[in-house]
Structure formats: structure tokens, C-alpha cells
Amino acid sequence: MKEELFEELARVSARVEVGVVLEDLAFLDADAPWWPADVRRHVLADGLYRRRFFDDLDACRAMADLWIRLKDYFGLLHPYFVRLLVHELKHYCEAKEASSPAPVE
């Protein structure tokens, strides 16, 4: 599950770095965990859309859904934990890139 979530995060196409998106979501979601799921998702996606982090609202909704899964899986209760996750993601991507076969010329 962890690797699948990292793969999904690595594919996020945002106008800013994924770490910025995640930290912002941590602050947006600080008081929202007990809200109904549909309201929480809407508030998070709307917050991303207003910040222009993504090209369209559908991408914001997808990121809100990913965030909710990340927060549940990793227990991201404080923005500091998000920074640790971003650091781990960076190492994951670097390790994956290093283990990829070199392109044949």
C-alpha cells in the first residue's frame, strides 16, 4: 500500500511542488477529520482550486482523495509529519530512479 501511495504521489501533476500541496492540505484539513466525508472532500478540493495548485477542479478532487488516503494510512496528524512524508517520498523517487535501467542509445 505504501509503495502504491508513493507511486500516486510521484505522478501528481501540480503547478507547485507536491510537498507544498501536502503541507497546505495538512493545514486545511486540521479541523476537518470529523466532518462528513463529502463535505471534507469538497472543502479540501475547493481550497486547492482557490490556490490554483492544479489546472482544474477534477485534479483538485483527485488530490483531496489522495490526501485523505495518505492521512489515514500514515497518520499525518501534524504538518511536521507531512514534511517527513515528503522527505521519504523524495528518497523513494531517488531510489526508484537509481534502480531504473539506463536508456539504450
Secondary structure as a PSIPRED ss2 file (coil, helix, strand):
# PSIPRED VFORMAT (PSIPRED V4.0)

   1 M C   1.000  0.000  0.000
   2 K H   0.000  1.000  0.000
   3 E H   0.000  1.000  0.000
   4 E H   0.000  1.000  0.000
   5 L H   0.000  1.000  0.000
   6 F H   0.000  1.000  0.000
   7 E H   0.000  1.000  0.000
   8 E H   0.000  1.000  0.000
   9 L H   0.000  1.000  0.000
  10 A H   0.000  1.000  0.000
  11 R C   1.000  0.000  0.000
  12 V C   1.000  0.000  0.000
  13 S C   1.000  0.000  0.000
  14 A C   1.000  0.000  0.000
  15 R C   1.000  0.000  0.000
  16 V C   1.000  0.000  0.000
  17 E C   1.000  0.000  0.000
  18 V H   0.000  1.000  0.000
  19 G H   0.000  1.000  0.000
  20 V H   0.000  1.000  0.000
  21 V H   0.000  1.000  0.000
  22 L H   0.000  1.000  0.000
  23 E H   0.000  1.000  0.000
  24 D H   0.000  1.000  0.000
  25 L H   0.000  1.000  0.000
  26 A H   0.000  1.000  0.000
  27 F H   0.000  1.000  0.000
  28 L H   0.000  1.000  0.000
  29 D C   1.000  0.000  0.000
  30 A C   1.000  0.000  0.000
  31 D C   1.000  0.000  0.000
  32 A C   1.000  0.000  0.000
  33 P C   1.000  0.000  0.000
  34 W C   1.000  0.000  0.000
  35 W C   1.000  0.000  0.000
  36 P C   1.000  0.000  0.000
  37 A H   0.000  1.000  0.000
  38 D H   0.000  1.000  0.000
  39 V H   0.000  1.000  0.000
  40 R H   0.000  1.000  0.000
  41 R H   0.000  1.000  0.000
  42 H H   0.000  1.000  0.000
  43 V H   0.000  1.000  0.000
  44 L H   0.000  1.000  0.000
  45 A H   0.000  1.000  0.000
  46 D H   0.000  1.000  0.000
  47 G H   0.000  1.000  0.000
  48 L H   0.000  1.000  0.000
  49 Y H   0.000  1.000  0.000
  50 R H   0.000  1.000  0.000
  51 R C   1.000  0.000  0.000
  52 R C   1.000  0.000  0.000
  53 F C   1.000  0.000  0.000
  54 F C   1.000  0.000  0.000
  55 D C   1.000  0.000  0.000
  56 D C   1.000  0.000  0.000
  57 L H   0.000  1.000  0.000
  58 D H   0.000  1.000  0.000
  59 A H   0.000  1.000  0.000
  60 C H   0.000  1.000  0.000
  61 R H   0.000  1.000  0.000
  62 A H   0.000  1.000  0.000
  63 M H   0.000  1.000  0.000
  64 A H   0.000  1.000  0.000
  65 D H   0.000  1.000  0.000
  66 L H   0.000  1.000  0.000
  67 W H   0.000  1.000  0.000
  68 I H   0.000  1.000  0.000
  69 R H   0.000  1.000  0.000
  70 L H   0.000  1.000  0.000
  71 K H   0.000  1.000  0.000
  72 D H   0.000  1.000  0.000
  73 Y H   0.000  1.000  0.000
  74 F H   0.000  1.000  0.000
  75 G C   1.000  0.000  0.000
  76 L C   1.000  0.000  0.000
  77 L C   1.000  0.000  0.000
  78 H C   1.000  0.000  0.000
  79 P H   0.000  1.000  0.000
  80 Y H   0.000  1.000  0.000
  81 F H   0.000  1.000  0.000
  82 V H   0.000  1.000  0.000
  83 R H   0.000  1.000  0.000
  84 L H   0.000  1.000  0.000
  85 L H   0.000  1.000  0.000
  86 V H   0.000  1.000  0.000
  87 H H   0.000  1.000  0.000
  88 E H   0.000  1.000  0.000
  89 L H   0.000  1.000  0.000
  90 K H   0.000  1.000  0.000
  91 H H   0.000  1.000  0.000
  92 Y H   0.000  1.000  0.000
  93 C H   0.000  1.000  0.000
  94 E H   0.000  1.000  0.000
  95 A H   0.000  1.000  0.000
  96 K H   0.000  1.000  0.000
  97 E H   0.000  1.000  0.000
  98 A H   0.000  1.000  0.000
  99 S H   0.000  1.000  0.000
 100 S C   1.000  0.000  0.000
 101 P C   1.000  0.000  0.000
 102 A C   1.000  0.000  0.000
 103 P C   1.000  0.000  0.000
 104 V C   1.000  0.000  0.000
 105 E C   1.000  0.000  0.000
